């Protein structure tokens, strides 16, 4: 791109298609990179949530195993 936001190319049809293709390719690559970054971030967040839920579930099972049944059913 040149100053003023204009594409630097000749004024014939071939140049116009080449410039448009290059711009479309650049936009496509940028969007692909953003999508990958977003997916990685979401996957990381979901893994953190999954690990936290696994810990909570294991703690609940541990409490049930060590607490007598009468205490659990009596409502304390």
mmCIF file of the N, C-alpha and C atoms, coordinates in Angstrom:
data_MODEL
# 
_entry.id   MODEL 
# 
loop_
_atom_site.group_PDB 
_atom_site.id 
_atom_site.type_symbol 
_atom_site.label_atom_id 
_atom_site.label_alt_id 
_atom_site.label_comp_id 
_atom_site.label_asym_id 
_atom_site.label_entity_id 
_atom_site.label_seq_id 
_atom_site.pdbx_PDB_ins_code 
_atom_site.Cartn_x 
_atom_site.Cartn_y 
_atom_site.Cartn_z 
_atom_site.occupancy 
_atom_site.B_iso_or_equiv 
_atom_site.pdbx_formal_charge 
_atom_site.auth_seq_id 
_atom_site.auth_comp_id 
_atom_site.auth_asym_id 
_atom_site.auth_atom_id 
_atom_site.pdbx_PDB_model_num 
ATOM 1   N N  . UNK A 1 1  ? 0.838   -1.180  0.000   1.00 0.00 ? 1  UNK A N  1 
ATOM 2   C CA . UNK A 1 1  ? 0.000   0.000   0.000   1.00 0.00 ? 1  UNK A CA 1 
ATOM 3   C C  . UNK A 1 1  ? 0.881   1.240   0.000   1.00 0.00 ? 1  UNK A C  1 
ATOM 4   N N  . UNK A 1 2  ? 0.381   2.254   -0.634  1.00 0.00 ? 2  UNK A N  1 
ATOM 5   C CA . UNK A 1 2  ? 1.098   3.522   -0.709  1.00 0.00 ? 2  UNK A CA 1 
ATOM 6   C C  . UNK A 1 2  ? 0.418   4.530   0.211   1.00 0.00 ? 2  UNK A C  1 
ATOM 7   N N  . UNK A 1 3  ? 0.948   5.732   0.238   1.00 0.00 ? 3  UNK A N  1 
ATOM 8   C CA . UNK A 1 3  ? 0.340   6.781   1.044   1.00 0.00 ? 3  UNK A CA 1 
ATOM 9   C C  . UNK A 1 3  ? -1.082  7.034   0.577   1.00 0.00 ? 3  UNK A C  1 
ATOM 10  N N  . UNK A 1 4  ? -1.929  7.375   1.500   1.00 0.00 ? 4  UNK A N  1 
ATOM 11  C CA . UNK A 1 4  ? -3.313  7.678   1.154   1.00 0.00 ? 4  UNK A CA 1 
ATOM 12  C C  . UNK A 1 4  ? -4.197  6.441   1.102   1.00 0.00 ? 4  UNK A C  1 
ATOM 13  N N  . UNK A 1 5  ? -3.678  5.274   1.458   1.00 0.00 ? 5  UNK A N  1 
ATOM 14  C CA . UNK A 1 5  ? -4.483  4.064   1.480   1.00 0.00 ? 5  UNK A CA 1 
ATOM 15  C C  . UNK A 1 5  ? -4.722  3.436   0.127   1.00 0.00 ? 5  UNK A C  1 
ATOM 16  N N  . UNK A 1 6  ? -4.036  3.883   -0.891  1.00 0.00 ? 6  UNK A N  1 
ATOM 17  C CA . UNK A 1 6  ? -4.203  3.324   -2.239  1.00 0.00 ? 6  UNK A CA 1 
ATOM 18  C C  . UNK A 1 6  ? -3.191  2.209   -2.446  1.00 0.00 ? 6  UNK A C  1 
ATOM 19  N N  . UNK A 1 7  ? -3.601  1.185   -3.206  1.00 0.00 ? 7  UNK A N  1 
ATOM 20  C CA . UNK A 1 7  ? -2.679  0.109   -3.547  1.00 0.00 ? 7  UNK A CA 1 
ATOM 21  C C  . UNK A 1 7  ? -1.705  0.595   -4.607  1.00 0.00 ? 7  UNK A C  1 
ATOM 22  N N  . UNK A 1 8  ? -0.459  0.207   -4.450  1.00 0.00 ? 8  UNK A N  1 
ATOM 23  C CA . UNK A 1 8  ? 0.574   0.597   -5.411  1.00 0.00 ? 8  UNK A CA 1 
ATOM 24  C C  . UNK A 1 8  ? 0.570   -0.394  -6.563  1.00 0.00 ? 8  UNK A C  1 
ATOM 25  N N  . UNK A 1 9  ? -0.070  -0.030  -7.662  1.00 0.00 ? 9  UNK A N  1 
ATOM 26  C CA . UNK A 1 9  ? -0.138  -0.917  -8.836  1.00 0.00 ? 9  UNK A CA 1 
ATOM 27  C C  . UNK A 1 9  ? -0.490  -0.084  -10.052 1.00 0.00 ? 9  UNK A C  1 
ATOM 28  N N  . UNK A 1 10 ? -0.296  -0.691  -11.208 1.00 0.00 ? 10 UNK A N  1 
ATOM 29  C CA . UNK A 1 10 ? -0.696  -0.028  -12.452 1.00 0.00 ? 10 UNK A CA 1 
ATOM 30  C C  . UNK A 1 10 ? -2.217  -0.009  -12.542 1.00 0.00 ? 10 UNK A C  1 
ATOM 31  N N  . UNK A 1 11 ? -2.735  0.748   -13.459 1.00 0.00 ? 11 UNK A N  1 
ATOM 32  C CA . UNK A 1 11 ? -4.181  0.867   -13.594 1.00 0.00 ? 11 UNK A CA 1 
ATOM 33  C C  . UNK A 1 11 ? -4.774  -0.117  -14.598 1.00 0.00 ? 11 UNK A C  1 
ATOM 34  N N  . UNK A 1 12 ? -4.180  -1.262  -14.774 1.00 0.00 ? 12 UNK A N  1 
ATOM 35  C CA . UNK A 1 12 ? -4.769  -2.232  -15.690 1.00 0.00 ? 12 UNK A CA 1 
ATOM 36  C C  . UNK A 1 12 ? -5.435  -3.360  -14.898 1.00 0.00 ? 12 UNK A C  1 
ATOM 37  N N  . UNK A 1 13 ? -6.245  -4.167  -15.575 1.00 0.00 ? 13 UNK A N  1 
ATOM 38  C CA . UNK A 1 13 ? -7.026  -5.212  -14.911 1.00 0.00 ? 13 UNK A CA 1 
ATOM 39  C C  . UNK A 1 13 ? -6.154  -6.261  -14.234 1.00 0.00 ? 13 UNK A C  1 
ATOM 40  N N  . UNK A 1 14 ? -5.036  -6.610  -14.857 1.00 0.00 ? 14 UNK A N  1 
ATOM 41  C CA . UNK A 1 14 ? -4.166  -7.637  -14.282 1.00 0.00 ? 14 UNK A CA 1 
ATOM 42  C C  . UNK A 1 14 ? -3.625  -7.197  -12.929 1.00 0.00 ? 14 UNK A C  1 
ATOM 43  N N  . UNK A 1 15 ? -3.197  -5.976  -12.840 1.00 0.00 ? 15 UNK A N  1 
ATOM 44  C CA . UNK A 1 15 ? -2.656  -5.466  -11.579 1.00 0.00 ? 15 UNK A CA 1 
ATOM 45  C C  . UNK A 1 15 ? -3.739  -5.402  -10.511 1.00 0.00 ? 15 UNK A C  1 
ATOM 46  N N  . UNK A 1 16 ? -4.923  -5.006  -10.920 1.00 0.00 ? 16 UNK A N  1 
ATOM 47  C CA . UNK A 1 16 ? -6.025  -4.912  -9.963  1.00 0.00 ? 16 UNK A CA 1 
ATOM 48  C C  . UNK A 1 16 ? -6.338  -6.275  -9.363  1.00 0.00 ? 16 UNK A C  1 
ATOM 49  N N  . UNK A 1 17 ? -6.403  -7.305  -10.194 1.00 0.00 ? 17 UNK A N  1 
ATOM 50  C CA . UNK A 1 17 ? -6.690  -8.653  -9.701  1.00 0.00 ? 17 UNK A CA 1 
ATOM 51  C C  . UNK A 1 17 ? -5.560  -9.163  -8.811  1.00 0.00 ? 17 UNK A C  1 
ATOM 52  N N  . UNK A 1 18 ? -4.332  -8.864  -9.191  1.00 0.00 ? 18 UNK A N  1 
ATOM 53  C CA . UNK A 1 18 ? -3.183  -9.301  -8.393  1.00 0.00 ? 18 UNK A CA 1 
ATOM 54  C C  . UNK A 1 18 ? -3.183  -8.644  -7.021  1.00 0.00 ? 18 UNK A C  1 
ATOM 55  N N  . UNK A 1 19 ? -3.470  -7.358  -6.990  1.00 0.00 ? 19 UNK A N  1 
ATOM 56  C CA . UNK A 1 19 ? -3.493  -6.629  -5.720  1.00 0.00 ? 19 UNK A CA 1 
ATOM 57  C C  . UNK A 1 19 ? -4.647  -7.116  -4.858  1.00 0.00 ? 19 UNK A C  1 
ATOM 58  N N  . UNK A 1 20 ? -5.813  -7.301  -5.461  1.00 0.00 ? 20 UNK A N  1 
ATOM 59  C CA . UNK A 1 20 ? -6.963  -7.799  -4.703  1.00 0.00 ? 20 UNK A CA 1 
ATOM 60  C C  . UNK A 1 20 ? -6.694  -9.202  -4.164  1.00 0.00 ? 20 UNK A C  1 
ATOM 61  N N  . UNK A 1 21 ? -6.055  -10.029 -4.967  1.00 0.00 ? 21 UNK A N  1 
ATOM 62  C CA . UNK A 1 21 ? -5.706  -11.375 -4.515  1.00 0.00 ? 21 UNK A CA 1 
ATOM 63  C C  . UNK A 1 21 ? -4.727  -11.355 -3.361  1.00 0.00 ? 21 UNK A C  1 
ATOM 64  N N  . UNK A 1 22 ? -3.741  -10.482 -3.446  1.00 0.00 ? 22 UNK A N  1 
ATOM 65  C CA . UNK A 1 22 ? -2.757  -10.368 -2.364  1.00 0.00 ? 22 UNK A CA 1 
ATOM 66  C C  . UNK A 1 22 ? -3.414  -9.868  -1.081  1.00 0.00 ? 22 UNK A C  1 
ATOM 67  N N  . UNK A 1 23 ? -4.310  -8.909  -1.216  1.00 0.00 ? 23 UNK A N  1 
ATOM 68  C CA . UNK A 1 23 ? -5.009  -8.382  -0.039  1.00 0.00 ? 23 UNK A CA 1 
ATOM 69  C C  . UNK A 1 23 ? -5.905  -9.454  0.574   1.00 0.00 ? 23 UNK A C  1 
ATOM 70  N N  . UNK A 1 24 ? -6.626  -10.186 -0.265  1.00 0.00 ? 24 UNK A N  1 
ATOM 71  C CA . UNK A 1 24 ? -7.496  -11.256 0.231   1.00 0.00 ? 24 UNK A CA 1 
ATOM 72  C C  . UNK A 1 24 ? -6.678  -12.342 0.919   1.00 0.00 ? 24 UNK A C  1 
ATOM 73  N N  . UNK A 1 25 ? -5.529  -12.666 0.353   1.00 0.00 ? 25 UNK A N  1 
ATOM 74  C CA . UNK A 1 25 ? -4.657  -13.670 0.956   1.00 0.00 ? 25 UNK A CA 1 
ATOM 75  C C  . UNK A 1 25 ? -4.154  -13.209 2.322   1.00 0.00 ? 25 UNK A C  1 
ATOM 76  N N  . UNK A 1 26 ? -3.768  -11.953 2.412   1.00 0.00 ? 26 UNK A N  1 
ATOM 77  C CA . UNK A 1 26 ? -3.276  -11.415 3.684   1.00 0.00 ? 26 UNK A CA 1 
ATOM 78  C C  . UNK A 1 26 ? -4.370  -11.430 4.745   1.00 0.00 ? 26 UNK A C  1 
ATOM 79  N N  . UNK A 1 27 ? -5.576  -11.048 4.350   1.00 0.00 ? 27 UNK A N  1 
ATOM 80  C CA . UNK A 1 27 ? -6.702  -11.055 5.293   1.00 0.00 ? 27 UNK A CA 1 
ATOM 81  C C  . UNK A 1 27 ? -7.004  -12.485 5.730   1.00 0.00 ? 27 UNK A C  1 
ATOM 82  N N  . UNK A 1 28 ? -6.997  -13.416 4.790   1.00 0.00 ? 28 UNK A N  1 
ATOM 83  C CA . UNK A 1 28 ? -7.256  -14.819 5.115   1.00 0.00 ? 28 UNK A CA 1 
ATOM 84  C C  . UNK A 1 28 ? -6.230  -15.389 6.082   1.00 0.00 ? 28 UNK A C  1 
ATOM 85  N N  . UNK A 1 29 ? -4.968  -15.082 5.853   1.00 0.00 ? 29 UNK A N  1 
ATOM 86  C CA . UNK A 1 29 ? -3.911  -15.569 6.747   1.00 0.00 ? 29 UNK A CA 1 
ATOM 87  C C  . UNK A 1 29 ? -4.047  -14.962 8.139   1.00 0.00 ? 29 UNK A C  1 
ATOM 88  N N  . UNK A 1 30 ? -4.380  -13.683 8.184   1.00 0.00 ? 30 UNK A N  1 
ATOM 89  C CA . UNK A 1 30 ? -4.557  -13.021 9.475   1.00 0.00 ? 30 UNK A CA 1 
ATOM 90  C C  . UNK A 1 30 ? -5.713  -13.636 10.245  1.00 0.00 ? 30 UNK A C  1 
ATOM 91  N N  . UNK A 1 31 ? -6.830  -13.859 9.563   1.00 0.00 ? 31 UNK A N  1 
ATOM 92  C CA . UNK A 1 31 ? -7.985  -14.469 10.224  1.00 0.00 ? 31 UNK A CA 1 
ATOM 93  C C  . UNK A 1 31 ? -7.673  -15.888 10.691  1.00 0.00 ? 31 UNK A C  1 
ATOM 94  N N  . UNK A 1 32 ? -6.956  -16.647 9.891   1.00 0.00 ? 32 UNK A N  1 
ATOM 95  C CA . UNK A 1 32 ? -6.575  -18.004 10.290  1.00 0.00 ? 32 UNK A CA 1 
ATOM 96  C C  . UNK A 1 32 ? -5.718  -17.982 11.548  1.00 0.00 ? 32 UNK A C  1 
ATOM 97  N N  . UNK A 1 33 ? -4.782  -17.052 11.599  1.00 0.00 ? 33 UNK A N  1 
ATOM 98  C CA . UNK A 1 33 ? -3.923  -16.931 12.775  1.00 0.00 ? 33 UNK A CA 1 
ATOM 99  C C  . UNK A 1 33 ? -4.738  -16.557 14.006  1.00 0.00 ? 33 UNK A C  1 
ATOM 100 N N  . UNK A 1 34 ? -5.677  -15.633 13.848  1.00 0.00 ? 34 UNK A N  1 
ATOM 101 C CA . UNK A 1 34 ? -6.532  -15.242 14.970  1.00 0.00 ? 34 UNK A CA 1 
ATOM 102 C C  . UNK A 1 34 ? -7.398  -16.404 15.441  1.00 0.00 ? 34 UNK A C  1 
ATOM 103 N N  . UNK A 1 35 ? -7.941  -17.169 14.510  1.00 0.00 ? 35 UNK A N  1 
ATOM 104 C CA . UNK A 1 35 ? -8.778  -18.312 14.867  1.00 0.00 ? 35 UNK A CA 1 
ATOM 105 C C  . UNK A 1 35 ? -7.969  -19.332 15.658  1.00 0.00 ? 35 UNK A C  1 
ATOM 106 N N  . UNK A 1 36 ? -6.746  -19.598 15.225  1.00 0.00 ? 36 UNK A N  1 
ATOM 107 C CA . UNK A 1 36 ? -5.888  -20.545 15.943  1.00 0.00 ? 36 UNK A CA 1 
ATOM 108 C C  . UNK A 1 36 ? -5.595  -20.035 17.351  1.00 0.00 ? 36 UNK A C  1 
ATOM 109 N N  . UNK A 1 37 ? -5.296  -18.749 17.473  1.00 0.00 ? 37 UNK A N  1 
ATOM 110 C CA . UNK A 1 37 ? -5.004  -18.175 18.788  1.00 0.00 ? 37 UNK A CA 1 
ATOM 111 C C  . UNK A 1 37 ? -6.221  -18.260 19.703  1.00 0.00 ? 37 UNK A C  1 
ATOM 112 N N  . UNK A 1 38 ? -7.400  -17.976 19.163  1.00 0.00 ? 38 UNK A N  1 
ATOM 113 C CA . UNK A 1 38 ? -8.631  -18.049 19.957  1.00 0.00 ? 38 UNK A CA 1 
ATOM 114 C C  . UNK A 1 38 ? -8.895  -19.482 20.385  1.00 0.00 ? 38 UNK A C  1 
ATOM 115 N N  . UNK A 1 39 ? -8.743  -20.435 19.471  1.00 0.00 ? 39 UNK A N  1 
ATOM 116 C CA . UNK A 1 39 ? -8.962  -21.849 19.817  1.00 0.00 ? 39 UNK A CA 1 
ATOM 117 C C  . UNK A 1 39 ? -8.005  -22.300 20.910  1.00 0.00 ? 39 UNK A C  1 
ATOM 118 N N  . UNK A 1 40 ? -6.744  -21.921 20.804  1.00 0.00 ? 40 UNK A N  1 
ATOM 119 C CA . UNK A 1 40 ? -5.766  -22.310 21.824  1.00 0.00 ? 40 UNK A CA 1 
ATOM 120 C C  . UNK A 1 40 ? -6.120  -21.720 23.184  1.00 0.00 ? 40 UNK A C  1 
ATOM 121 N N  . UNK A 1 41 ? -6.570  -20.472 23.190  1.00 0.00 ? 41 UNK A N  1 
ATOM 122 C CA . UNK A 1 41 ? -6.951  -19.822 24.441  1.00 0.00 ? 41 UNK A CA 1 
ATOM 123 C C  . UNK A 1 41 ? -8.167  -20.498 25.054  1.00 0.00 ? 41 UNK A C  1 
ATOM 124 N N  . UNK A 1 42 ? -9.165  -20.796 24.227  1.00 0.00 ? 42 UNK A N  1 
ATOM 125 C CA . UNK A 1 42 ? -10.369 -21.469 24.716  1.00 0.00 ? 42 UNK A CA 1 
ATOM 126 C C  . UNK A 1 42 ? -10.019 -22.864 25.230  1.00 0.00 ? 42 UNK A C  1 
ATOM 127 N N  . UNK A 1 43 ? -9.200  -23.603 24.496  1.00 0.00 ? 43 UNK A N  1 
ATOM 128 C CA . UNK A 1 43 ? -8.792  -24.938 24.936  1.00 0.00 ? 43 UNK A CA 1 
ATOM 129 C C  . UNK A 1 43 ? -8.073  -24.881 26.279  1.00 0.00 ? 43 UNK A C  1 
ATOM 130 N N  . UNK A 1 44 ? -7.215  -23.896 26.446  1.00 0.00 ? 44 UNK A N  1 
ATOM 131 C CA . UNK A 1 44 ? -6.495  -23.735 27.702  1.00 0.00 ? 44 UNK A CA 1 
ATOM 132 C C  . UNK A 1 44 ? -7.463  -23.440 28.845  1.00 0.00 ? 44 UNK A C  1 
ATOM 133 N N  . UNK A 1 45 ? -8.416  -22.557 28.600  1.00 0.00 ? 45 UNK A N  1 
ATOM 134 C CA . UNK A 1 45 ? -9.415  -22.234 29.618  1.00 0.00 ? 45 UNK A CA 1 
ATOM 135 C C  . UNK A 1 45 ? -10.282 -23.427 29.973  1.00 0.00 ? 45 UNK A C  1 
ATOM 136 N N  . UNK A 1 46 ? -10.695 -24.192 28.965  1.00 0.00 ? 46 UNK A N  1 
ATOM 137 C CA . UNK A 1 46 ? -11.514 -25.374 29.222  1.00 0.00 ? 46 UNK A CA 1 
ATOM 138 C C  . UNK A 1 46 ? -10.732 -26.432 29.996  1.00 0.00 ? 46 UNK A C  1 
ATOM 139 N N  . UNK A 1 47 ? -9.447  -26.555 29.714  1.00 0.00 ? 47 UNK A N  1 
ATOM 140 C CA . UNK A 1 47 ? -8.616  -27.518 30.447  1.00 0.00 ? 47 UNK A CA 1 
ATOM 141 C C  . UNK A 1 47 ? -8.510  -27.101 31.909  1.00 0.00 ? 47 UNK A C  1 
ATOM 142 N N  . UNK A 1 48 ? -8.358  -25.813 32.160  1.00 0.00 ? 48 UNK A N  1 
ATOM 143 C CA . UNK A 1 48 ? -8.291  -25.317 33.531  1.00 0.00 ? 48 UNK A CA 1 
ATOM 144 C C  . UNK A 1 48 ? -9.589  -25.607 34.275  1.00 0.00 ? 48 UNK A C  1 
ATOM 145 N N  . UNK A 1 49 ? -10.714 -25.367 33.616  1.00 0.00 ? 49 UNK A N  1 
ATOM 146 C CA . UNK A 1 49 ? -12.016 -25.644 34.221  1.00 0.00 ? 49 UNK A CA 1 
ATOM 147 C C  . UNK A 1 49 ? -12.173 -27.134 34.485  1.00 0.00 ? 49 UNK A C  1 
ATOM 148 N N  . UNK A 1 50 ? -11.785 -27.954 33.529  1.00 0.00 ? 50 UNK A N  1 
ATOM 149 C CA . UNK A 1 50 ? -11.883 -29.403 33.682  1.00 0.00 ? 50 UNK A CA 1 
ATOM 150 C C  . UNK A 1 50 ? -11.042 -29.887 34.856  1.00 0.00 ? 50 UNK A C  1 
ATOM 151 N N  . UNK A 1 51 ? -9.833  -29.366 34.979  1.00 0.00 ? 51 UNK A N  1 
ATOM 152 C CA . UNK A 1 51 ? -8.964  -29.751 36.096  1.00 0.00 ? 51 UNK A CA 1 
ATOM 153 C C  . UNK A 1 51 ? -9.579  -29.335 37.431  1.00 0.00 ? 51 UNK A C  1 
ATOM 154 N N  . UNK A 1 52 ? -10.155 -28.146 37.482  1.00 0.00 ? 52 UNK A N  1 
ATOM 155 C CA . UNK A 1 52 ? -10.788 -27.672 38.715  1.00 0.00 ? 52 UNK A CA 1 
ATOM 156 C C  . UNK A 1 52 ? -11.983 -28.545 39.077  1.00 0.00 ? 52 UNK A C  1 
ATOM 157 N N  . UNK A 1 53 ? -12.790 -28.897 38.088  1.00 0.00 ? 53 UNK A N  1 
ATOM 158 C CA . UNK A 1 53 ? -13.946 -29.759 38.351  1.00 0.00 ? 53 UNK A CA 1 
ATOM 159 C C  . UNK A 1 53 ? -13.508 -31.148 38.796  1.00 0.00 ? 53 UNK A C  1 
ATOM 160 N N  . UNK A 1 54 ? -12.442 -31.665 38.226  1.00 0.00 ? 54 UNK A N  1 
ATOM 161 C CA . UNK A 1 54 ? -11.934 -32.972 38.632  1.00 0.00 ? 54 UNK A CA 1 
ATOM 162 C C  . UNK A 1 54 ? -11.478 -32.935 40.084  1.00 0.00 ? 54 UNK A C  1 
ATOM 163 N N  . UNK A 1 55 ? -10.841 -31.852 40.484  1.00 0.00 ? 55 UNK A N  1 
ATOM 164 C CA . UNK A 1 55 ? -10.390 -31.709 41.869  1.00 0.00 ? 55 UNK A CA 1 
ATOM 165 C C  . UNK A 1 55 ? -11.577 -31.642 42.815  1.00 0.00 ? 55 UNK A C  1 
ATOM 166 N N  . UNK A 1 56 ? -12.593 -30.873 42.465  1.00 0.00 ? 56 UNK A N  1 
ATOM 167 C CA . UNK A 1 56 ? -13.784 -30.752 43.303  1.00 0.00 ? 56 UNK A CA 1 
ATOM 168 C C  . UNK A 1 56 ? -14.480 -32.097 43.417  1.00 0.00 ? 56 UNK A C  1 
ATOM 169 N N  . UNK A 1 57 ? -14.606 -32.818 42.317  1.00 0.00 ? 57 UNK A N  1 
ATOM 170 C CA . UNK A 1 57 ? -15.262 -34.121 42.326  1.00 0.00 ? 57 UNK A CA 1 
ATOM 171 C C  . UNK A 1 57 ? -14.495 -35.096 43.207  1.00 0.00 ? 57 UNK A C  1 
ATOM 172 N N  . UNK A 1 58 ? -13.177 -35.091 43.123  1.00 0.00 ? 58 UNK A N  1 
ATOM 173 C CA . UNK A 1 58 ? -12.369 -35.979 43.957  1.00 0.00 ? 58 UNK A CA 1 
ATOM 174 C C  . UNK A 1 58 ? -12.497 -35.605 45.428  1.00 0.00 ? 58 UNK A C  1 
ATOM 175 N N  . UNK A 1 59 ? -12.567 -34.318 45.741  1.00 0.00 ? 59 UNK A N  1 
ATOM 176 C CA . UNK A 1 59 ? -12.732 -33.891 47.127  1.00 0.00 ? 59 UNK A CA 1 
ATOM 177 C C  . UNK A 1 59 ? -14.085 -34.332 47.661  1.00 0.00 ? 59 UNK A C  1 
ATOM 178 N N  . UNK A 1 60 ? -15.144 -34.226 46.847  1.00 0.00 ? 60 UNK A N  1 
ATOM 179 C CA . UNK A 1 60 ? -16.469 -34.666 47.271  1.00 0.00 ? 60 UNK A CA 1 
ATOM 180 C C  . UNK A 1 60 ? -16.476 -36.154 47.564  1.00 0.00 ? 60 UNK A C  1 
ATOM 181 N N  . UNK A 1 61 ? -15.836 -36.950 46.727  1.00 0.00 ? 61 UNK A N  1 
ATOM 182 C CA . UNK A 1 61 ? -15.771 -38.392 46.944  1.00 0.00 ? 61 UNK A CA 1 
ATOM 183 C C  . UNK A 1 61 ? -14.976 -38.697 48.200  1.00 0.00 ? 61 UNK A C  1 
ATOM 184 N N  . UNK A 1 62 ? -13.940 -37.928 48.460  1.00 0.00 ? 62 UNK A N  1 
ATOM 185 C CA . UNK A 1 62 ? -13.121 -38.127 49.647  1.00 0.00 ? 62 UNK A CA 1 
ATOM 186 C C  . UNK A 1 62 ? -13.933 -37.837 50.900  1.00 0.00 ? 62 UNK A C  1 
ATOM 187 N N  . UNK A 1 63 ? -14.737 -36.789 50.895  1.00 0.00 ? 63 UNK A N  1 
ATOM 188 C CA . UNK A 1 63 ? -15.575 -36.436 52.042  1.00 0.00 ? 63 UNK A CA 1 
ATOM 189 C C  . UNK A 1 63 ? -16.607 -37.523 52.278  1.00 0.00 ? 63 UNK A C  1 
ATOM 190 N N  . UNK A 1 64 ? -17.228 -38.033 51.221  1.00 0.00 ? 64 UNK A N  1 
ATOM 191 C CA . UNK A 1 64 ? -18.233 -39.081 51.361  1.00 0.00 ? 64 UNK A CA 1 
ATOM 192 C C  . UNK A 1 64 ? -17.614 -40.357 51.913  1.00 0.00 ? 64 UNK A C  1 
ATOM 193 N N  . UNK A 1 65 ? -16.397 -40.657 51.533  1.00 0.00 ? 65 UNK A N  1 
ATOM 194 C CA . UNK A 1 65 ? -15.741 -41.885 51.979  1.00 0.00 ? 65 UNK A CA 1 
ATOM 195 C C  . UNK A 1 65 ? -15.328 -41.797 53.443  1.00 0.00 ? 65 UNK A C  1 
ATOM 196 N N  . UNK A 1 66 ? -15.009 -40.620 53.949  1.00 0.00 ? 66 UNK A N  1 
ATOM 197 C CA . UNK A 1 66 ? -14.534 -40.477 55.326  1.00 0.00 ? 66 UNK A CA 1 
ATOM 198 C C  . UNK A 1 66 ? -15.632 -40.071 56.294  1.00 0.00 ? 66 UNK A C  1 
ATOM 199 N N  . UNK A 1 67 ? -16.791 -39.651 55.815  1.00 0.00 ? 67 UNK A N  1 
ATOM 200 C CA . UNK A 1 67 ? -17.883 -39.221 56.670  1.00 0.00 ? 67 UNK A CA 1 
ATOM 201 C C  . UNK A 1 67 ? -18.844 -40.392 56.874  1.00 0.00 ? 67 UNK A C  1 
ATOM 202 N N  . UNK A 1 68 ? -19.202 -40.686 58.122  1.00 0.00 ? 68 UNK A N  1 
ATOM 203 C CA . UNK A 1 68 ? -20.173 -41.770 58.356  1.00 0.00 ? 68 UNK A CA 1 
ATOM 204 C C  . UNK A 1 68 ? -21.504 -41.453 57.686  1.00 0.00 ? 68 UNK A C  1 
ATOM 205 N N  . UNK A 1 69 ? -22.212 -42.475 57.279  1.00 0.00 ? 69 UNK A N  1 
ATOM 206 C CA . UNK A 1 69 ? -23.472 -42.311 56.561  1.00 0.00 ? 69 UNK A CA 1 
ATOM 207 C C  . UNK A 1 69 ? -24.512 -41.598 57.408  1.00 0.00 ? 69 UNK A C  1 
ATOM 208 N N  . UNK A 1 70 ? -24.513 -41.812 58.732  1.00 0.00 ? 70 UNK A N  1 
ATOM 209 C CA . UNK A 1 70 ? -25.499 -41.166 59.602  1.00 0.00 ? 70 UNK A CA 1 
ATOM 210 C C  . UNK A 1 70 ? -25.344 -39.652 59.580  1.00 0.00 ? 70 UNK A C  1 
ATOM 211 N N  . UNK A 1 71 ? -24.126 -39.172 59.560  1.00 0.00 ? 71 UNK A N  1 
ATOM 212 C CA . UNK A 1 71 ? -23.870 -37.732 59.543  1.00 0.00 ? 71 UNK A CA 1 
ATOM 213 C C  . UNK A 1 71 ? -24.315 -37.124 58.226  1.00 0.00 ? 71 UNK A C  1 
ATOM 214 N N  . UNK A 1 72 ? -24.095 -37.832 57.132  1.00 0.00 ? 72 UNK A N  1 
ATOM 215 C CA . UNK A 1 72 ? -24.462 -37.326 55.814  1.00 0.00 ? 72 UNK A CA 1 
ATOM 216 C C  . UNK A 1 72 ? -25.970 -37.238 55.681  1.00 0.00 ? 72 UNK A C  1 
ATOM 217 N N  . UNK A 1 73 ? -26.712 -38.246 56.173  1.00 0.00 ? 73 UNK A N  1 
ATOM 218 C CA . UNK A 1 73 ? -28.165 -38.264 56.000  1.00 0.00 ? 73 UNK A CA 1 
ATOM 219 C C  . UNK A 1 73 ? -28.885 -37.436 57.047  1.00 0.00 ? 73 UNK A C  1 
ATOM 220 N N  . UNK A 1 74 ? -28.253 -37.147 58.194  1.00 0.00 ? 74 UNK A N  1 
ATOM 221 C CA . UNK A 1 74 ? -28.938 -36.399 59.242  1.00 0.00 ? 74 UNK A CA 1 
ATOM 222 C C  . UNK A 1 74 ? -29.015 -34.912 58.952  1.00 0.00 ? 74 UNK A C  1 
ATOM 223 N N  . UNK A 1 75 ? -28.246 -34.432 58.007  1.00 0.00 ? 75 UNK A N  1 
ATOM 224 C CA . UNK A 1 75 ? -28.286 -33.023 57.647  1.00 0.00 ? 75 UNK A CA 1 
ATOM 225 C C  . UNK A 1 75 ? -27.436 -32.161 58.540  1.00 0.00 ? 75 UNK A C  1 
ATOM 226 N N  . UNK A 1 76 ? -26.741 -32.729 59.484  1.00 0.00 ? 76 UNK A N  1 
ATOM 227 C CA . UNK A 1 76 ? -25.833 -32.040 60.418  1.00 0.00 ? 76 UNK A CA 1 
ATOM 228 C C  . UNK A 1 76 ? -26.533 -30.921 61.070  1.00 0.00 ? 76 UNK A C  1 
# 
